[in-house]
Structure formats: C-alpha cells, structure tokens
Amino acid sequence: MTARRALVVDDSRSARAFLTRILERHDLSVDAVESAEEAIEYLRQQRPDVIFMDHLMPGMDGFQAVQAIKSNPQTATIPIMMYTSQEGELYLSQARALGAIGVLPKQIQHADVSKALEQLRLYSSAAVAGAPSATGAAAAAGAAGVPGAGGAAGVPSATGVGAVAGARTAGSSNTGQYRAPSDGTRVDITLERRSPDRPDMPPLPPELRSVLEAMLAHHGRELRRFVVDNLETQADRILGDMRLLLQDSMPEPTVEPPPGVGHRAAPWLAAAGFMLAALFGVLWWQRGADFAALRVQLDRSQQQLSDTEQKLQALQLADARAQAAASGQGAAQHDAPAAGAATSMIEAVPFGETPLAGGRIEKVSQLLARLTAEGFHGVVQIRSIPGRYCMVSGPGGVMTLPSDSLPYSKCDTVGNPREEEDDSASERQSIAFADMISTARAGGAFDIQVSAGDAGEVLTPYPPVTDALTAGEWNHIAAANNRVELHWQAATH
C-alpha cells in the first residue's frame, strides 16, 4: 500500500514540528518547508495527498499560495487545509472561496486532525486499534495526580455531578431517595443546597431548579474536558520544543570519537536534564494556576446562578403586582402600546462571545415575531455595546479574566477581547443573525436598524480606580455593561 504524504508549509519551526508529529501518528509521511515559495518549488517535483498551509509568512502569504496552486492544472486537485491562528466565519468563507477545504487552528487538538484526515479519506478511526481516548487520558492524568484532571484535588467529575442530579426524584427540590446497601429499603435524605450566609428564600419551581442543575452539570463536564485537552496539548508542545532544543545543543557526532569524549558530553546531558526538569516544574505550577482559575470561574458561575434566582423572584413578584394593578382596567387597555410609546429590552452578553449571536438570536427572533403578530408598525433598533473588562494574558497570549482577588493595578489590559475586530455593527453579528434580520426586513412590516455602540455608553458606572480596587469588582460592572439593547417605537400617524 502506497504511503500517504502530507506537506506542511509554515515559517515557524516549532509549529511545523508540532503538526508533523501529530500527522506521523496517523501514519502519514510528512515533508515540511518554511515558505510559500519553497512549497511551489516542491510541487514541481512532488504530489502530496494534502497540504497544510500557514497564512502569515514572509514573502508570499498563504492565500496567495493557495491561488497559485489552484490555478495550476497539475496541482489544482491537491486538497489544501489552512493551518493558522486566524479564525472566524468570515476568514473561513474567504479561505474556501480561494479553494481551501477548511481551517485548522494553531491551538490544535489531536481530534481536529483526525476529523480533517477522515474527511479527506486519509485516515480511519475504526482502523486504529487501542488508540487512547480522551477519557483514558483523563483517567491516566487523574491517576498520576495531575491537577485539573478528573478525580484530582477533590474535584467532582461530570459523571459524579450527573449521578447526584439523577438520584433526586422528580418533583422534589431538596430530598432524594437512595437505596440503603444493608437492607435494600429506600430512605429520604434531605440535601441542603443553601450556604449558611444566604437569606431564607422560598424554593424554586422544580422546572427551573432542574434547568439550573443541568447547566451546572454541563459546566462541570466542559471544565473537565478543557483541562484534559489542554494538558495533552501542552505536554506535546513542551516535549517537541525540548526535542528541538536537545537537537540544537548536542555536539555533532564524530566517526571516531577521541578518548574522553563521554566525559565532555556529560555536562551537556546534565544541563539538558536540569532544563527538562525545570520546564516540567514550570508546567506543573502553571497547570495548578490554571486549575485555580477554573475553580474561581466555577464559583463565579454559581454566584451568577444565585443572582439569577433572586432576579427571577423579583420579576415574579413584579408581574404579580402588575397583574393585580391591571385587573380593574378594560380590555382595550390591554392591547398593543399606543402610537409613539417606546419600549426596550436588554440582553447580557457573556465575556468573549459575539454580541449578536447565540441566545441573543432567539430573543430577537421572538421579539420580531411578537411585533409582527401584534401588527406593529414602526422602528426596531438593535444596538451592541461592549463592556470594558480587566484582563490578563493566558496560555498562547489569549486574554482571559483573572481571579476576582487580583488587584486592578495588576491587569495587563482593560477593554473587550472583541473590540479590535468588532469595529462595526456587521462585525459584531454572526451569519445566522444577519440571515434572520434579512428575512425579517423582507417582510416590510417595520424598519430594523442594527448599530454598534461604544464602551462609553454604560448602564452602571465603573468604580473609581484605587489601590484597593480588585479585578472582580471591576469585572462585575463590566459584565453588566456588556450587552445588547433592543428598542422599538411605534410609528405616529
């Protein structure tokens, strides 16, 4: 059987070596070049089965190289996969328009490569016997005591969370039935979920509580998967960098080594071993810090869920009062708002998400459908306004939220992770949102205006900057200001 061959084009030596190791694990022979010009020269003599092309390179960039390869009839049929740090649906559309079949990120996982090779029929997961799964990797990591893996440091796994949630009987929020191992009888055990500092509040409806518990279970599974994937990727990268470092630092072998050469090589080996141990120590410390950050994020999510419960109870109370106040009014007063009356709605945008995407699409769609059913005629304004977060640089240079206890003065930057790319309203919306707005505008019932606000339009003023200010206090205000505003006003006749 002829061996499959791949060509990696990247000006980064470590990126070439990292992707080469992953492809070789999938039984591919790999050739690597460091520029698009070398790739064009290579293709005059060779015909690989797939090409992995970087985008930003000195001289000819990745898009220009893709155009040159696809315009040559002898190489036009070779599939090309972009291997770059560029991302986004707009970039993917540009790459496919030029002839590339897809985009792989530089922060790549083994599963991404396997999926891409399966699509190209260059690899079959069913043919690989005994390949370690993500679950096996997590188990091995937990057995080794790696922080962040399932079962380590007393962190409950996603399976444990699901088991506790599933053991509770339907329709009961605080009690669950369990089978005693001694006599087989069933007993009721009260599960107290409130902290001793929380005020006594009425219990949530069973439907809402089940939704919140499912969210927590899903969040726990995502945290566990995130830690396992990052451990495997970071370990591969460090081993690859150390292998390159050792290749550069080791002396050239000689055919007839002179006497005593082993003694002269000993300091090199000792130094390399010390550097390897130091790097693994740094990795271990970094994993511990990442794990602590994940715990802080989990605590923050739980606090947000608690705040949501309180807000929901306040809304229910307000609705009850409004219904009681409106009970004596005529049916005519319950119709659509009078002409000229303005109404608005605010939707929070989680940190790092595209404003006009995700759950906001469903909210806007429901609003437009309701206005259409009511025979609304007027203007609907949709505005996305960014919050200014206190951020620190994480792994790979990605800006992330720090611990709540971090002093504000220690923030690397204050802004929004999507500010640089969201300079206009069109850049702050997903393709699905744009399609939905286009369909609604085609109906012609009312005018829809989409615009982009700036960080100066705040709902809640930011706290004054002092030495005692923490990142958590600042980011709590930033989360309230990171939002999408919906305003609609009926036309006056």
Secondary structure, DSSP 4 states (H G I P E B T S, - for coil): -PPEEEEEE-S-HHHHHHHHHHHHHTTEEEEEESSHHHHHHHHTT---SEEEE-SS-SSS-HHHHHHHHHHSTTTTTS-EEEEES--SHHHHHHHHHHT--EEEESS--HHHHHHHHHHTTS--GGG-TTPPPHHHHHHHHHHTT-TTSTTSTTPPPHHHHHHHHHHSPTT-SSEEEEE-TTT--EEEEE---S-TTSPP-PPPPHHHHHHHHHHHHHHHHHHHHHHHHHHHHHHHHHHHHHHHHHHHHSPPP-SSPPTTHHHHHHHHHHHHHHHHHHHHHHHHHHHHHHHHHHHHHHHHHHHHHHHHHHHHHHHHHHHHHHHHHHTTS-GGGGSSPPTT-EEEEEEE--TTS-TBSTHHHHHHHHHHHHHHHTT--EEEEEEEE---EEEEE-GGG-EE---TTSBGGG-SEEE-TTTTT-SSTGGGB-HHHHHHHHHHHHH-SSEEEEEE--TT--SSPPPPP-TT-BHHHHHHHHHHHSEEEEEEEEPP-
